[in-house]
Amino acid sequence: MTDKQSVVTLAVFTEDMLAQMLAEALESAGIHCEIEGGVTSGFRAEAPTVVKVIIHRTDQEKAQVIFEEWEHAGDSIDWDEVDLGEMEDGTS
């Protein structure tokens, strides 16, 4: 992805982990992407850093759909129905 005109920023995060998770979702859908700025995201100084997920412009429409699905993936979970097991001290 060296030609800057052929790529676009799909998403911007302040945490590398979120960018990595989105990148995995995109890659599993066959969309090549790169993460820019991940090395410094854990470093806190005066100005926060950003982590960008970069994709090919030709993949933008499909990638946007994947991103929106990924972003709302947890919305449909009814946490009242999820069995989280017992705490180590024996309480539930």
N, C-alpha and C positions, 0 to 999 in steps of 0.2 A: 504494500500500500504506500508507494512512494509518491505517486502523483496526487498532490493535494486537491486538485479539482475533481478527481474521481472518487473522493471519499467525503463522508459527512459524519458529524458527531450524532450518534443516536441518543446517548444519555450521558449525564454528568452526575457523579456521586462525590461525596466527601469521604467515603470509605472504600478501600480497595476490595474488601470482601464482597460487597454488593456488585461491584463491577465484574468481579470474577464469576459470580453466580449468573449474572445476565449473559456474560460471554459463553458460559457453558451451555445455557439454554439456546443461544443463537447457533453455536457450533453443532449442537445435537440436531438442529433443524437444517443443517447444511449451509449456514451463513458464516463465512469467514469474517472474523473481527479482530481488532487489536485493542489493547488497553494502553492508554497513554497517561502517564503521571502516577502510576501505582507505587513507584518506589518511594516517593516522598509523602504519600497520604498519611502515614502514621506519625510523621514529624509535625509537631505543633510549634508554630512560631507566631509572629504578629498576624500574618495573613494565612487563613486556611488554604490548603491546596485542594485541587480537584482531580478526580480520576475520570477520564473520558473513555467511553466505549465508541470506537471508530469502526464504521462499516463502509463497504463499497456503495456508491450512489445507486447502482443498479439493484442492490438488495434492499433499498430503503423501505419500500412498501411492505414487503414480507417481514422485514426486521421490526417494523413498527407494530405489526400485528403480534409478533412473538413477544415483544417488549410489553405491550399492554396486557397480554395474557399472563406473562410472568409477574407483572406488577400486581395483578389482582388474584393471583393463584390462591392465596390464603383467605380471601374474602368469603368463600363458600364453606369454610370449615365451621361446623357447629361445635365449639369448644366444650359445650356442656355434654356432648356425646362422646368426647375423647377420653379414653381411660389412660390416665397418666401414671398409673401404678401407685405403689405406696412409697411414702418417704422412708428414708433409712431408719428412722427412729420407730417405725411401725405404724405411724399415723397415715391416713389416706386423705 
